[in-house]
Structures are given as structure tokens and as C-alpha cells.
Amino acid sequence: MEKQFSIRTGELNIPCILTYPDHGEVQRIILGIHGLGGSSNDAIQVGIAEEMDMFSAVTMRFDLPGHGSNSLPLTLRNCEDSVIAAAEYLRILYPNVEDLCIFATGFGAYLTLHCLDQLLNLPGKIKLVIQTPSVRMHQTLMSMVEMMGKPLLPQDSIIFPTTPPLVITYDFYEELSHNIVLASYPIPMLILHGDDDKYIHSEDIRNFRRINEDAKLVIIPGASHQFTESGAW
């Protein structure tokens, strides 16, 4: 079953979708965090919710600021606050489930790593699966901008042709450039990466794995950044 609602706290108004089993005790809680230009209705996020139903899991996904139906401006702080608020909500809703499992893609993986210290302060444990993590998110953003053929200059902004359009400011790029998440983290994690990713360098992913000895890296042959190829997922 599926429920749509919003988390309201401070200036945040986060549109969320909760997918939960029709019956039985909840065994797992999973938070899905989409990538830059995506939304809570991305095919992978929806697929995770559908697949996890058979494991008596509740899955929550939401729109990051500036994405989907979330009208809050796209800033790193707004995104951080949204991730923490969503995780806290799930923890409050299901206090007796020990593990909070997070499945995050691209920019969502970057945000998760950036917020990990705060997430680890929540009750219980964190289990983390990150797909195509943008460990140098400012470089990933510039790769996307270059493919659009539109320069992002100081005091300027560009519009990504998503639905609705995503406004990217130079100030946002500056925030990202000062917050690189290519570092060591205190928990095991599973990293998924496609070897045909045009936005994230494989060497960055391999360096991240070397720094994090408890991480497991799975390279998907032929998969692009979005994992949209048949069979890749």
C-alpha cells in the first residue's frame, strides 16, 4: 500500500511517499534518496519500494528541494536538513526496527555521506547502499553542465530541463566544491557503479573503496550513471 504526505518542520515542507506491506509486522525500514534532477518517482526508487514489499519492509522516498513537488530552493543546507528530517521521521514512526537502511543514488549518495555523522546519532544502526556516489559532486555537476553546452558562471544560474525545471545556481556549485565526501566513514557499505558512467570517474569510485576498507564495490558492466540499461539493475 502507498501513502502520500508531507513532513513539515521549520521552513521545510517535504513531499513523501510511504510504501508499506498490506499485512504482517514491519521487519525493515528503508529510506530512498534520489539523485540530482530526479524525484521520488524515479524508476529505481519505485522499483526498490516494490521489491522490498516481499521482505516486510516499509520504504519511504521523498523529493529533495528544487525537485519534483518540493518548491524549496536547491541549496546544500536545505538538502541536508531534508535528509535528516526524513530519517528522523522514519525512526519516530518505527522505533522498534533496529536498522535504518538507506538506498541513495548519485547526489543522494553524496548527501547521505555528507550527513552521515548526524545520521549515526539517530537511534539504532545505519545500513547503507550507495549507487554511483558522486564523491566529487561539484565535478559531477560541471560534467552535466558541459553536456548541456551552457556555461555556469559566477552570479549566474542555469535550468536543467527536468519536470519541473531544476534551477542550478553558481552559489550551489560553490557550496559543493567546498564539501567533498571522498573520505573514510565508520560503517560498512555497498557501492554500486556502472563502468559506462559518463559523470563519475571510475578512479574516484575505486579510491573511495580503497579509503573505506569495509565497503564492498560491485561494478555493473555496461551500466551508465542512471542504470537504465536492460539487465543492469
Disulfide bonds with the S-S distance in Angstrom:
none
